[in-house]
Amino acid sequence: MTSSPAKTLRQILESPGVHLGPACFDGLSAKLVERAGFQYCFTSGFSISAARLGLPDTGFISYGEMIDQGHEITQAASIPVIGDGDNGYGNAVNVKRTVKGFIRAGFAGILLEDQVSPKACGHTQGRKVVSREEAIMKIKAAVDARRESGSDIVIVARTDSRQAVSLEESLWRSRAFADAGADVLFIDALASKEEMKAFCEVSPLVPKMANMLEGGGKTPILTPLELEEIGYKVVVYPLSLIGVSIQAMQDSLTALKSGRIPPPGSMPSFEEIKEILGFNKYYEEEKRYATSNYQPYGDRVSSNTYNIERVRDDLEQRGQTPDGSRDPLSGIWSRTLRIKNTGRDGIEKLDVRVPAGILEGITNMVPALGGVNIKALLDDAAVEVGGKVLLDSKDTKGDRIQVFLE
């Protein structure tokens, strides 16, 4: 996208037809929505609470958790995302903070509802809403937060008063939300096609959102064409992705428990999974930034004395040792340090030789390493003729570490 997510979303709302938006719950599901060709998507508090916490949508999930999850989602997909802001996580002042946080997280829109705390899914029992005045002030606070942030985030105003109070109350609140500056209106849990028609007649210039709760909610499931004919502009499908994910995981676990892997066709191939997640794109990027002299660390270690020998050779060719003397074989620089690492299984992991003077330079700065005074051991060994074992011990994993001065 070349424009802001909010501007792109507004262009979608202004375009002809009804627009479908599945609800995602993490970065992967958002990426899949985009790959499927949808123009935008929602986040579902119901699904995020289920996927992130394994808990019901009854107010457990917090503002911080929703912001964190939302940021991962908006980074994973380039299409606009409308975030579920629940009831704003407090009063009108808290709503302002919530809106500003959603803007920073990269959301194109935010959905705010008028439930009391703790809130819950609108199609479940025991819905309660705040007063008319408080509900309106929250929408006004959201509009103020948008202006103060210099943003054009889309504000979706939701009321749950259809179940908590009456249809008439929900229609009244929708008009008030439109007057307060909401960009999209949404009455959750409308109980019939007639109620849906009555809602779409409220503030006709403001887009309406329909919630097609899959699997048996209170609102009739209508086709996109039917919803468009009634007057809806936006349609959300909140449970499709989390629902099929739950079913697929249960089926897979049943197969695995009986000693079988999931059957062909029930999951993508490994190559398809890698393509979805972007492995191939990563490999292309890796080639782009590869360096001609790149060599893995393990390869450098196995090349024995590698570049350190080059340093000593260069100095010796100039007739000078690293300690400043003219004799290239004088002092500790004439000795070789052999380092061996043998696993507890007897397999040799490392066997390299380096100029002992390299270690001397290090130990001059840090005389003791791991409780062993290597500086003292090296000083004593420097004057001895022949080889000497400086260290022979085992680490916490049981590997044998040996250091010899040759």
Secondary structure, 3 states (H helix, E strand, C coil): CCCCHHHHHHHHHHCCCCEEEEEECCHHHHHHHHHCCCCCEEECHHHHHHHHHCCCCCCCCCHHHHHHHHHHHHHHCCCCEEEECCCCCCCHHHHHHHHHHHHHCCCCEEEEECECCCCCCCCCCCCCECCHHHHHHHHHHHHHHHHHHCCCCEEEEEECHHHHCCHHHHHHHHHHHHHHCCCEEEECCCCCHHHHHHHHCCCCCCCEEEECCCCCCCCCCCCHHHHHHHCCCEEEECCHHHHHHHHHHHHHHHHHHCCCCCCCCCCCCHHHHHHHHCHHHHHHHHHHCCCCCCCCHHHHHHCCCHHHHHHHHHHHHCCCCCCCCCCCCCHHHHCEEEEEEECCCCCEEEEEEEEHHHHHHHHHHCCEECCEEHHHHHHHHHCCCCCEEEEEEECCCCCEEEEEEC
